[in-house]
Amino acid sequence: MSSTLRMSIPFTLALAVIAYVAFSFIFTLPLSSAWAFTAGVLVCGILVPVLVDLNLTTKSAKADASAETSTTNFQGESATLYVGNLPYRANEDAVKELFSRFGTVINVRLMKDRQTGRRRGFGFVEVAASDANKMIGKLNDFEFQERTLKVREARDRQDEENQSVE
């Protein structure tokens, strides 16, 4: 059973009862109770999934728009900063706002657990290279949402693998 259908069943049944009441008592149509309930289920069975799909489409469009706003069109040298000890409730917009106080923020990526989808408490902030050292100096050991941030320049994954081998 699809998630859309699973989400719409309670609404469909509730609206079917409302339609039954409307067809039986409000409108003086010569329908039996069974026909009134069937008409309610048919009308609501078509109407509710369409409304649920429209709602889900609107939510995904808003999520796409907010994801686009986390990336800034920036021309020039950039640096990536590692940000550790982030509060789990912090989102990309809050981190971007914090770092924007001290320079140009290009992109914010907060890491999530693949299985649970919850934030892992660290992320990466891509900033203008000219602002990177100033941000590290100002935001390392900075108190943010009751947590002390750890900010440093991010290392490439290959560098980390080579260092561990040597």
N, C-alpha and C positions, 0 to 999 in steps of 0.2 A: 504494500500500500504506500503510495507516495506521501511525502510529508505535507504537501498542500492539501491532499484529500483528508489526511488524518487531522490536520488543523481545522478543516472546515466542517467536519461531521457534527460537532456540538452546535455550531452556529446554524447549520442546516436544520437540525432537529428543533432547535429553539424557534427559528423562523417558521418552520412547518407548523408548529403549535400555534404561533401567532396568526399565520395564514388560515389555519383551521378555524380559529375563533373569529377571524374577520369574515371568512366565507360563510360560516354558520350563523353568526348572530348579527353582525353589522350589515352585511349585504344580504338583502332578502332574495337570494338566489335559490331556486328549487333544487338544491344539491343535497344528497344524502351525506351523512357524516363521513363515510368512507371516501366519497368523491371529493369532499372538501379537504380532507387530510391528504389525499393523493395529489390534488391540485397544489396544495401548499408545499408538499415535498418536491414536486416537479419544478415549481417556480423557484423555490429556495435552493433546490439542488443545482440549478443552473446559475442563479444569481450569486450565491455565496462563493463558489469557487472562482468566479470571475472577479468579485470584489477582493478576495484574498490574494489572487494573483496580481491584481493592480496594486495592492498594498505592498506585497513583497517586491514588486518591480520598483516602486517608489523608494523603498528602503535601500535596495541595492544601488539605485541611482545616486542617492544621498551619500552612501558609503564610498562610491566611486569618486564623487565630487570631493569629499573630504580627503581621500587618498591623493587626489591630484593637487590639493592645496598644500600638502606636506612637502612638495617638491617645488623649488624655486628655480626659475630660469636664470642661471648665473654663468657669465663668461669670464674665464680666468682660471688661475691656479686654485686648487682646492686641497684640503687636508681632511682626513677622517679621524675623528676622536672617538675613543672608547669611553663609554660612560658606565661605570659599575655602581652597584649598591643602590639602584633605582627602586623607588617604592613600586610595589606590584600594581597599585591602582593608577600609577602615572600613565598618561597616554602620549601619543606623538605630539599633539598640539601643545600640551603643557610643557614638554621638554623643549619644543621649538621656541615657545615663548620665553622660557628661561634663558636659553642660549642666545636668542635674538637681542637680548639686552646688551650683550657684549660684542656683537658683530653680526656678520651675514651668515645665515644658516641656509644651506642648500637643500639638505635632505635629512630626515630623521627616520631611523629604523630601530624599532624596539623588538627584541627577540622574544618569540613565543615558543612554548613547548608544543611539539608536533602532535602529541596524543591528546593533551587536555585543552590546548588553545590558550592557556593562561600565560601571562607575561613571566619571563624568567629573571627579571631584575637587572638586566643590562641591555645595552644597545649601542648604536653607532650614530654619530652626528657628523654629517659632511658639512664643512664650513669653508669659508674663504681662507686660503693659506695665510694671508696677512693677519687674520684675526685669531688663528689657532692658538698661538702661544699666550695671547692675552686671555683667551677663554680658559685655557688650562690653569693659568695662574689664579684667575678669579673664581673658578668653579670647582677646582680640586679641593676637597674637604669642605665643600659648601653644604649647608643644611637645606635640604629640599624635601618638603612634605615629611618631616620628622626622620629623614634618613640623611646620612653624610655621604655625599657623592664622591666617587673616585673617578677622576677625569685624567686621561693621558692620551698621547697620540697612539692610534691603533697600529698594530703591526700586521704585516701581511701573513697569511696562513703559511706560505712557503717558508718564510723566515723562521716561524715558530717550529716547523717540522725539522728544518736544517739544524737549529740550535739544539733540539732534543737528541739528534743523532750524534752530534759531535761530542 
